Structure formats: structure tokens, C-alpha cells
Amino acid sequence: MARKAAAPSYLHHKASGQAYTRINGKMVYLGEFNSRESREKWAEIVSDWSAGNLDKYGESVSISRLCVAYVKHSERYYRKGGKQTSEVCRVRCSMRCDAFNAQLPACVQRCLSVFVCI
């Protein structure tokens, strides 16, 4: 069984005297080590990490944003003679598939319900 990812650690960068943590393999500097401000920044990062909101630290994309972005991409990409092809409808319908939506939270399902097949 795979191990769960550990919460970001509060670390000391000895050369600079700053506190830092690693998010998605990148170092995020928090300020002077053991200062109140650096501890507050670290606490904010840990709460973002536990909620899955790491967009501002890079490389984390939610499923709903990815789905919406792909539908928008398909509307621009799948064109013939200036009109959308039937592939756009297939993409929209696949994003609304019941089996797929059953795994998503209600707020994401509402977001995807905007994409109706014509």
C-alpha cells in the first residue's frame, strides 16, 4: 500500500538563516527562521496543502479546472469551415458522463453542467 504524502515540513536553510518548505519539489522561502511571520506563512501553506489548494505554488490543477479548460480548448480546436465539429459535442458529453460525475463533488458537477450538447 502506498504511503500518504507528508505535510510540508518547516525547515531551516542554514546558509541564509531563512525558513523554507518544499511544495511540488520547489523551495518556498518563508522569512527568518523561527520568526512569527515565517511560522504563520508555514501554517497557511499547510492549511492550503491539506485543502488541496496549491495553485499559487505551481503545478497543482483541480479536476474541474482541467475539464473546463479542455472543453474550451475543444471549442476552439475542433473546427471545420469556421464551424464546430461534432467532436466538441462528444467532449462536452464525456465531461457530463454520469460515471465520471459520480466521482466529483456537487460544485464541480454544477460547473460542468454548463456544457450542454447541442
Beta strands, then each sheet from edge to edge (+ up, - down):
strand 1: 11-13
strand 2: 18-23
strand 3: 26-32
strand 4: 79-80
strand 5: 83-84
sheet 1: 1+ 2- 3+
sheet 2: 4+ 5-
end
